[in-house]
Amino acid sequence: MKKILKDSIQHRFFVTALAFLLAILTWTIASPAQAYNNPELLPDEETTIIDLAKSLTTSQELSLDQELNQFESETGWKLRVLTQYDRTPGRAVKDFWGLDDKSVMLVADPRGGNLLNFSVGDAVYELLPRTFWIELQTRYGNQFFVRDNGEDNSILSALESIEVCLRQGGCQVVPGLPREQWILTLITSVLGGLICGFAAHSRKPGQVFAWQWVLIFSPLWGILFISFGLGPVVSRTTDILPVVRNTAGFLIGFLVAYLTPSFNSSSTSET
């Protein structure tokens, strides 16, 4: 019995030691090619794009490389693109590209919740604030935009916005008005009109328009219509059509609320 117990203990010890040895060998023999921050992934020739994730086609990469070089020679701003997936050169790209305060590096990595990330120089922040980069990331790097338009269009659209804003001397918001954002501004415009119309109901005999109540509620309907309805539109596009539509939505909401008989009769009966 003692012999069997002794053999069992020796067998367990041997198995444990063998497993520990295999773990040590696996850890030490692991290929360093999978390690992040690998400067060997950098190309030998000078280029503005390192497309490790193959997000761009060959023609797109050649065209974009010429565009970024021309943009740098004309404006002095340096734009660079790095796409990666399971491998990345890491900090080595900073020396490879000579990134400085007038540089922007777009990093496209589909492993996270958002495709786009940006490394921005201090001088760029003076023209394009942090809120600009947050909006740029959420507009073109979100999963829905990437799914519908592809990683290549996400990268190209973001770069186009950056170039436009740097050429015109800075932007507080991302140029362009997406359809989803315009619909939201239209909804807030209509809500502002409804509140203004409810406030304008007559509350005294012989009164046609309660302008005092309109002024009292002006902070509420004014914020909805002017700040949230027209503000995002005029700050992102020069197109007059969205302004006309939002204004029409406000007026329709106002007329619907003002001419609704139930609210009119209830206000008169209470008086």
N, C-alpha and C positions, 0 to 999 in steps of 0.2 A: 504493500500500500504506500509506504514511504517512497519507494522507488518510482512508482507511477506519478506521485505528486511532484517529486523532484524533476522528472522528465517533462511534466506539464509546465512547470515554472521555467525551465530552461527553454522550452519551445516558445513560450510567450515572450521571453526576453529576446530570443533570436529574431522573432518576427518584428518586434518593436524596434530593435536596432537596425534591421534591414530597411524598414519603412523610413526611419529617420535619415539613414544614409542616402536613400533614393531621393528624399526631399531636398537634401543638401546638394546633391549632384544636379538635380533639375534646376534648382535656383541659380547655381553657379554656371551651368552650361547654357542657360537661356540666351538666345540670340540678342545682341545689343541693337539689332536693326529695328526692333519694335519699340525701343526707348524713344521718348519724346525729346524735343530739343536736339535734333540731329542735324548738324551743319552739312553733312554729306548729301542731304537732299537738295541742296541749293544747286542751281544750274551753273554750268561753266561760263556761259555767255551772259552778257548784260541784258536784262529784260525787266519790264515793269510788272510782269505777271508770272506767278508761280502757281500753276494749276495742278496740284497734286491730286485733287478729287475728281479731275476731268469734268468740271462743271461747264466748261466752255468748249465749243467746237474749234477746230483748227482755224477756220476762217474768222470766227469771232475773236479768237485770241490775237491773231495777226492784226486785225483791224483795230482792236482796242489798244494794242501795244503802240501802234502809230498815233492813235488819238491821244493817249496819255502823254507820250513824248512831245507831241505838238503843243498840248495844253501846258506842259511844264515850261517849254521854251517861250510861250507867249505870255504867261502869267507869273511864272516863278513858283507856283504851287505844285508840290510833288504828290501825285496820287499813285498808289500801288495796290495790287490785288494779290491776295494769298487764299487759295482754296485748299482745304485739307479734310481728311477723314480719320484714318487710323494712324497717320504719320504726319509729323510737322517739324520743320526746322527750328521752331521756337524762337528764342532770342537772337539766333544767328542772322535772321533777316534784317535786324536793325543795322548791323554793320554792313551787310551785303548791299542794302539799298541806301545806306547813309541817311536814315530817317532823322529829321530835325524838327524844329518848331513849326516849320512851314510844310509839314508832311501829313498825309492821311493814308493810313493803311486799312483797306477793307479786308476783313477776314471772314470767309464763308466756310462755315462748318455745320453740316446738317445733323450732327449728333445731338445738339441741344434743342430746346424748344423754339428757338429763333435762329434762322440761317445766318443772319448778318451780325457782325461785331465790328467795331471801329477803334483804331488806335489813332488818336488825334493830337497834333502838336499844339502847343500853347498859343501860338500866333493865330491858329485857325479858330480857336474858341472865341477870339475877339470879334470875329465876323459871324460865326455859326455857333450859337450857345448850346449848352447841353440839352436843352429841351428840343432843339432841332434834331440832334442825333437820336434821341429817344423816339421822336415821331418818325424819323426816317427808318429806324429799325423796325418799329411796329407796323409801318405801312407796307414795306417791301420785303421784310424778312419773315413775316408770320407764315404759319403753315398753310393757310388757305391761299394766300397769294402765290406761294411757291408751288403748291399743288396745281393751281389753275394755269400758271404762267411759266413754271420751270425755274430752276436755279439760275440759268443763264440770264433770263429776263429780270430776275430779282437783282442780280449783281449789276447789270447794265442800267436798269432804271435808277438804282441808288446812286451810281456814279454820275449819271446825267443830272440828277438833282444837285449833287455837290458841285459839279462844274458850272451849272447855271448860276448858283448862288455865289460862288467865288468870283465869277466874271462880273457880276453886277454889284459886288462890294459887300455882300453879306445878306443873310436872311434870318428872320426870327422864326419862321415856320417853313415847312417843306412846300415847295411850289406844287400846284396842281390840286384839283378837288376830286377825289374819288367819289364814285356814285353813292357808296354807302354813307360817306360823310355828308354829302349834299342832302340825302334823304333825311338824315338826322337834323340838319339845319332847317329843312322844310317843316318837319314835325314841330320843332320848337317855335317856328314862326307862326304856325297855325294855333298852337297853344297860347302864344302871346296874344293873338287876335281874339281868341275865345274869352280870355280873362278881361281884355279891354272892353269887349262887347258886353259882358256881364256887368262890368262896373258902370257902363254908360246907361243902364236902364234908369228910366225916370222913377223917382221915389216921392215926388210931390205932385199934387194935382196941377195940371197945366204944364208941367215940366216935360220937355222933349228929350233933352240930352243932359245927363248928370255929369257935367265936366269936372265937378269937385271930386267925385268918386274915381273918375278916370285918373286925375292927378294923384289921388291917394294910392291907387294901385299901380301907378306908373313904374315904381322900381321893379315890380314883379314882371309885368308884361314887357317893360323896356329891356330887362335883362334877357328874357326869352327871345324877343324879336331882334334887338340890336346886337347884343353881345354874343348870343348863341346862334341867332338866325342869319344875320348879315355879316358879323365880324369875321367868322372863319371863311366866308366866301370871298369877300373883298381883299382879304390878306393873302389868299392863295391863288387867285386867278383874276384876270382882267376881263373875263367874259361877262357880259351884262345879262345874259339870259338867266343864270341862277339867281341873280339879284331880283330880276323882274318876277320870276316864279315865286320866290320867297315872299316878296311884297304882296303879290296876288294872294298867296296862301294866308298871310296875315289879314288882309282885307276880307277874304271870304270867311275866315274864322270870326272876325268881328261882326260881320253882317248876320251870320248864322246865330250867334249868341244874342245880338241886339234885337233881332227880329223874331226870336222865339216867343210865341204868345204865352206859354206857361210861365216863363220867368217874368214877363211883363205884368201879367195879371196877379201873380203872387206878390210882386213888389208893391203894386197898387193897393191890394187888399190889406197888406200889412200896414201900410201908411194910413 
